[in-house]
């Protein structure tokens, strides 16, 4: 089980969330909000459940990548490739 993160106030959480959406877009923002939320839940003692969650979502990003995914959204990449293939046909 992971070590609990220090608790943050509701205002600190909101401030961090605002900073994320002000400075990031798309999948990067989603990842950052996931990690922020995971930190809050760990701080509340839910670390074991977060470990289970992170182990399960890793395959969604890429089978060989550790969560969080460090590149472009695989679903977006796949959709773009399929659209290019249809356009070329």
C-alpha positions as CSV (number, residue, x, y, z in Angstrom):
1,X,0.0,0.0,0.0
2,X,1.2,3.5,-0.7
3,X,2.0,6.1,1.9
4,X,-0.9,8.5,2.6
5,X,-0.3,12.0,1.1
6,X,-0.7,15.0,3.4
7,X,-4.3,16.3,3.5
8,X,-5.1,19.5,1.7
9,X,-8.0,21.8,2.3
10,X,-10.9,22.0,-0.1
11,X,-9.6,25.4,-1.1
12,X,-6.1,24.1,-1.9
13,X,-7.7,21.3,-4.0
14,X,-9.8,23.9,-5.9
15,X,-6.8,26.2,-6.4
16,X,-4.7,23.3,-7.8
17,X,-7.5,22.2,-10.0
18,X,-7.9,25.8,-11.4
19,X,-4.1,25.9,-12.0
20,X,-4.3,22.6,-13.9
21,X,-7.1,23.7,-16.2
22,X,-5.5,27.1,-16.7
23,X,-2.2,25.7,-17.8
24,X,-3.0,22.3,-19.4
25,X,-5.3,20.9,-21.9
26,X,-6.8,17.6,-23.0
27,X,-5.1,14.4,-21.8
28,X,-2.4,16.2,-19.8
29,X,-5.1,18.0,-17.8
30,X,-7.0,14.8,-17.2
31,X,-3.9,13.0,-16.0
32,X,-3.0,15.9,-13.7
33,X,-6.5,16.0,-12.2
34,X,-6.4,12.2,-11.7
35,X,-3.2,12.5,-9.8
36,X,-4.4,15.3,-7.7
37,X,-7.5,13.4,-6.8
38,X,-5.5,10.3,-6.1
39,X,-3.3,12.3,-3.7
40,X,-6.4,13.5,-1.8
41,X,-7.8,10.0,-1.6
42,X,-4.4,8.7,-0.4
43,X,-4.4,11.4,2.3
44,X,-7.8,10.1,3.4
45,X,-6.4,6.6,3.8
46,X,-7.7,5.1,0.5
47,X,-4.2,4.4,-0.8
48,X,-4.8,0.7,-1.3
49,X,-7.8,1.4,-3.5
50,X,-5.9,4.0,-5.5
51,X,-3.1,1.5,-6.1
52,X,-5.7,-0.9,-7.5
53,X,-7.2,1.9,-9.7
54,X,-3.8,2.9,-11.0
55,X,-2.9,-0.7,-11.8
56,X,-6.1,-1.1,-13.8
57,X,-6.0,2.1,-15.8
58,X,-2.4,1.7,-16.9
59,X,-3.6,-0.7,-19.7
60,X,-6.0,2.0,-21.0
61,X,-3.1,4.3,-21.7
62,X,-0.7,1.8,-23.1
63,X,0.1,-1.8,-22.1
64,X,3.8,-1.1,-21.7
65,X,3.5,2.3,-20.0
66,X,3.2,3.0,-16.3
67,X,0.3,5.1,-15.2
68,X,0.1,8.0,-15.7
69,X,0.6,7.9,-19.5
70,X,3.4,10.2,-20.6
71,X,2.3,10.9,-24.2
72,X,-0.6,11.7,-26.4
73,X,-4.0,10.1,-25.8
74,X,-4.0,6.6,-27.4
75,X,-7.7,6.8,-28.2
76,X,-7.1,10.2,-30.0
77,X,-4.1,8.8,-31.9
78,X,-6.1,5.7,-33.0
79,X,-9.1,7.9,-34.1
80,X,-6.8,10.2,-36.1
81,X,-5.1,7.2,-37.8
82,X,-8.5,5.7,-38.7
83,X,-9.7,9.0,-40.1
84,X,-6.5,9.3,-42.2
85,X,-7.0,5.8,-43.5
86,X,-10.6,6.5,-44.5
87,X,-9.6,9.7,-46.2
88,X,-6.9,8.0,-48.2
89,X,-9.3,5.3,-49.4
